[in-house]
Amino acid sequence: MFNCRKKLIPLLILMIFTFNFTCIAYASQYLRQGDYGPDVVALQEKLRQMGYLAAPATGYFGPLTEAAVIKLQADYNLIIDGIVGPQTSALLTQLTEQKIPSRQKKIIMGYYTGKETPLPSSLSSLSNHGSQLTFIAPFRYRLNASGTGSLDTLGDIPEKEFRELFTVARQNKVKVLALVHNLLYGNGIQGRDVAHRILSDPQKRWSLVMNIFYLLKENGFDGVEIDIEDIYPSDRQLFNQFLIELAAQLKPAGYYISVALPAKTSDAPNMSWGDSFDYATIGRYADQVVVMAYDEHGAYSGPGPIASLPWVEKVVQYTVSKIPAPKVMLGIPAYGFDWNYDGGFPRYLSHELALETARWYGAPVRWNTWAQAPYFTYIDENGSRHEVWFENASSWAGKLDLITRYNLKGAAIWRLGMEDPDSWRVIGEKFITARY
């Protein structure tokens, strides 16, 4: 009996070794939901680098990781099973180990407005930094209040300046997008009512499509920036249909379609403009989507950061869960607000005006580490306490890093002429401006 046991022991050791080796070999080749460990961490880091996974690497292969793998497999025409086998693993290695330049090519877009006293127009910024811009979008066209689908040309940008911005843009090989919006009507006219009259009527909707088409054709634009922000939640499918029809008309003619969307961090309704938009469908038909990651605190709120870094990252994470990251432009604010604790709307500030205000009242500019943003407080001549939050090159740096981290398409600046001049140095250090 003892001799029999002695013979069995080597056999059992061999069986255990063979079993463990087989399991290790299998684990090294296949990862699936339920697995955990360092191999899963490495997988998740690669998926994050590619922009497929927004959540942090936890080491557990759960539903989010499986969904990211399925999306990758679909994008690259692999067998869609959510399992990381040899083919999927090899693809990830190939994509993530390609040499990444120290500065990646990214799209940089600037929104352009005329003079808003005391704020300057965007012309000087365009002239000085046109070499770092891919697109500009002049804030110039609005849906006519009649709701027929016709467009109004606003006079905020004088005709002479409009011609000059085109000249400067062409000299710098900057593409020009006609911005079409439904904002700032006054006289009790609501932009969502104007939009509803157009979107709900197929003939008026088609009229708007064709009016945009001829606007681009007759004025030499390279495409359109759709900034129809204020719509009823019940009109979200009608807005989708408008974009489908717009893409069918514009894309065969070679025109570029960019759509600006209000920021949100989840699908949960929160009574904001973001509730009205179907991110996924819009991302399917637009060439790029600008998520306006600003006004976390704004004209209708109390004081606080315009776009704290943690909030912006949540916006990005939600957005890339709905829209492919390489289509997403991160909207970055160049402005600030001055809130008076005694009430009223906050004062809209450029970087220059914010610093002038701080100097005038002898207020030290402080840095909020959590928000990654500058702010200060002061007491005015009437004894009222003020709190000012604004943006500068340092606050932009963290937001620009999110573009790299999540593999976004680039940045869209609201608006040119209000930014910290040093922000252009930061952009230049982080990115090479892509050209179309």
Residue pairs with C-beta under 8 A, 6 or more apart in sequence:
27 35
27 39
28 39
29 85
29 86
29 89
30 83
30 84
30 85
31 39
31 40
31 43
31 61
31 83
31 84
31 89
32 61
32 66
32 82
32 83
32 84
33 61
33 62
33 63
33 65
33 66
33 82
34 61
35 60
35 61
36 59
36 60
36 61
37 59
38 59
40 57
40 58
40 59
40 60
40 61
40 65
41 57
41 58
41 59
43 61
43 65
43 84
43 92
44 53
44 55
44 56
44 57
44 58
44 59
44 65
45 57
46 92
46 93
46 95
46 96
47 53
47 65
47 68
47 69
47 72
47 92
48 54
48 56
48 57
48 405
48 406
49 96
49 407
50 72
50 92
50 95
50 96
50 407
51 320
51 324
51 325
51 326
51 406
51 407
51 408
52 68
52 69
52 71
52 72
52 325
53 64
53 65
53 68
54 316
54 317
54 318
54 320
54 321
54 406
55 64
55 317
66 82
67 82
69 82
69 83
69 84
69 88
70 80
70 81
70 82
72 78
72 88
72 91
72 92
73 79
73 80
73 81
73 82
73 88
74 80
75 324
76 91
78 87
78 88
78 91
79 87
84 92
101 432
103 429
103 430
103 431
103 432
104 404
104 431
104 432
105 431
105 432
105 433
105 434
106 403
106 408
106 409
106 410
106 411
106 431
106 432
106 433
106 434
107 134
107 135
107 288
107 329
107 409
107 410
107 411
107 433
107 434
108 132
108 133
108 134
108 135
108 410
108 411
108 413
108 427
108 431
108 433
108 434
109 133
109 134
109 135
109 136
109 137
109 177
109 258
109 290
109 329
109 410
109 411
109 412
109 413
110 122
110 125
110 126
110 133
110 135
110 136
110 137
110 412
110 413
110 415
110 416
111 122
111 136
111 137
111 139
111 179
111 412
111 413
111 414
111 415
111 416
112 121
112 122
112 126
112 136
112 137
112 138
112 139
112 157
112 165
112 415
112 416
113 121
113 122
113 138
113 139
113 156
113 157
113 415
113 416
113 417
114 121
114 122
114 139
114 156
114 157
114 158
114 161
115 121
116 156
118 353
119 348
119 350
119 353
119 417
119 418
120 350
120 417
121 157
121 161
121 417
122 136
122 165
122 415
122 416
122 417
123 161
123 164
123 165
123 168
123 417
124 417
125 416
125 417
125 419
126 133
126 136
126 165
126 168
126 169
126 172
126 174
126 416
127 168
129 416
129 424
130 168
130 169
130 171
130 172
130 174
131 172
131 433
132 424
132 427
132 428
132 433
133 172
133 174
133 433
134 174
134 175
134 410
134 433
134 434
134 435
134 436
135 174
135 175
135 176
135 177
135 222
135 258
135 436
136 165
136 169
136 174
136 175
136 176
136 177
136 416
137 176
137 177
137 178
137 179
137 225
137 258
138 157
138 162
138 165
138 176
138 178
138 179
139 154
139 156
139 157
139 179
139 181
139 227
139 415
140 153
140 154
140 156
140 157
140 162
140 178
140 179
141 151
141 152
141 153
141 154
141 178
141 179
141 180
141 181
141 215
142 151
142 152
142 154
142 180
142 181
142 182
142 183
142 184
142 185
143 149
143 150
143 151
143 152
143 180
143 181
143 182
143 191
143 194
143 195
143 198
143 208
143 228
144 150
144 151
144 152
144 194
145 152
145 185
145 189
145 194
146 197
147 193
147 194
147 195
147 196
147 197
147 198
147 204
148 197
148 198
148 204
148 207
149 198
149 204
149 205
149 206
149 207
149 208
149 211
150 207
150 211
151 180
151 208
151 211
151 212
151 215
157 165
165 176
166 176
166 220
168 174
169 175
169 176
173 435
175 222
175 223
175 256
175 436
176 220
176 221
176 222
177 221
177 222
177 223
177 224
177 225
177 256
177 258
178 212
178 215
178 216
178 219
178 221
178 223
178 224
178 225
179 224
179 225
179 227
180 212
180 215
180 224
180 225
180 226
180 227
180 228
181 191
181 227
181 228
181 229
182 191
182 192
182 194
182 195
182 227
182 228
182 229
182 230
182 231
183 191
183 227
183 229
183 230
185 191
185 194
190 230
191 228
191 229
191 230
191 231
192 230
192 231
192 232
192 235
195 228
195 230
195 231
195 232
195 235
195 239
196 231
196 232
196 235
197 204
198 204
198 205
198 207
198 208
198 242
199 205
199 231
199 235
199 238
199 239
199 241
199 242
200 235
200 238
205 238
205 241
205 242
205 245
206 245
208 242
209 242
209 245
209 246
209 249
210 249
212 224
212 246
212 250
213 249
213 250
213 253
213 255
215 221
215 224
216 222
216 223
216 224
216 250
216 255
217 253
221 255
222 255
222 256
222 436
223 250
223 255
223 256
223 257
223 258
223 287
224 246
224 250
224 255
224 256
224 257
224 258
225 258
225 259
225 260
225 290
226 243
226 246
226 257
226 258
226 259
226 260
226 286
227 260
228 239
229 260
229 261
229 262
229 273
229 292
230 273
231 239
231 273
231 276
231 277
232 276
233 269
233 275
233 276
235 276
236 276
236 277
236 278
237 278
239 276
239 277
239 278
239 282
240 278
240 281
240 282
240 285
243 257
243 259
243 281
243 282
243 285
243 286
244 285
246 257
246 285
247 257
247 285
247 286
250 257
251 257
256 287
256 288
256 436
257 285
257 286
257 287
257 288
258 286
258 287
258 288
258 289
258 290
258 329
259 282
259 286
259 288
259 289
259 290
260 289
260 290
260 292
260 331
260 412
261 274
261 277
261 279
261 282
261 289
261 290
261 291
261 292
262 272
262 273
262 274
262 277
262 292
263 274
263 291
263 292
263 293
263 294
263 295
263 315
263 331
264 270
264 272
264 274
264 275
264 315
264 318
265 311
265 314
265 315
265 317
265 318
266 318
269 275
279 289
279 319
279 322
279 323
280 322
280 323
282 289
282 323
283 289
283 322
283 323
283 324
283 327
283 328
286 327
287 327
288 327
288 328
288 329
288 409
289 319
289 323
289 327
289 328
289 329
290 329
290 330
290 331
290 412
291 315
291 316
291 319
291 328
291 329
291 330
291 331
292 331
292 414
293 307
293 311
293 312
293 315
293 316
293 330
293 331
293 332
293 399
294 306
294 307
294 331
294 332
294 333
294 414
295 306
295 307
295 333
296 304
296 305
296 306
296 307
296 308
296 311
296 312
297 303
297 304
297 305
297 306
297 337
297 389
298 306
298 337
298 346
299 337
299 345
299 346
299 348
302 339
303 337
303 339
303 346
303 387
303 388
303 389
304 371
304 389
305 311
305 368
305 371
305 373
305 375
305 389
306 333
306 335
306 336
306 337
306 373
306 389
306 390
306 391
307 332
307 333
307 373
307 391
307 395
307 399
308 368
308 370
308 371
308 372
308 373
309 371
309 372
309 373
309 395
309 398
309 399
309 402
310 370
310 371
312 330
312 399
312 402
313 402
316 328
316 330
316 402
316 406
316 408
317 406
319 328
320 328
320 406
320 408
325 406
325 407
325 408
325 409
326 407
326 408
326 409
327 409
328 406
328 408
328 409
329 408
329 409
329 410
329 411
329 412
330 399
330 402
330 403
330 408
330 410
330 411
330 412
331 411
331 412
331 414
332 391
332 396
332 399
332 400
332 411
332 412
332 413
332 414
333 391
333 414
334 350
334 351
334 391
334 413
334 414
334 415
334 416
334 417
334 418
334 419
334 420
334 423
335 348
335 349
335 350
335 351
335 390
335 391
335 414
335 415
335 418
336 349
336 350
336 351
336 354
336 388
336 389
336 390
336 391
337 346
337 347
337 348
337 349
337 388
337 389
337 390
338 346
338 347
338 349
338 354
338 357
338 386
338 387
338 388
339 346
339 386
339 387
339 388
340 346
340 347
340 380
340 384
340 385
340 386
341 384
341 385
341 386
341 387
342 382
342 384
342 385
349 357
349 388
349 390
350 417
350 418
350 419
351 390
351 391
351 392
351 418
351 419
351 420
351 421
354 374
354 388
354 390
355 365
357 363
357 378
357 388
358 364
358 365
358 376
358 378
358 388
361 378
361 379
361 380
362 378
363 376
363 377
363 378
363 388
364 376
365 374
365 375
365 376
366 374
366 375
366 376
367 373
367 374
367 375
367 394
368 374
368 375
372 394
372 395
372 398
373 389
373 390
373 391
373 395
374 389
374 390
374 391
374 392
374 394
374 395
375 387
375 388
375 389
375 390
376 387
376 388
377 385
377 386
377 387
377 388
378 385
378 386
378 388
379 385
379 386
380 386
391 419
391 420
392 420
392 422
392 423
393 420
393 422
393 423
393 425
393 426
396 420
396 423
396 426
396 427
397 426
397 430
399 411
400 411
400 426
400 427
400 430
400 431
401 430
402 408
403 410
403 411
403 431
404 430
410 431
410 434
411 427
413 419
427 433
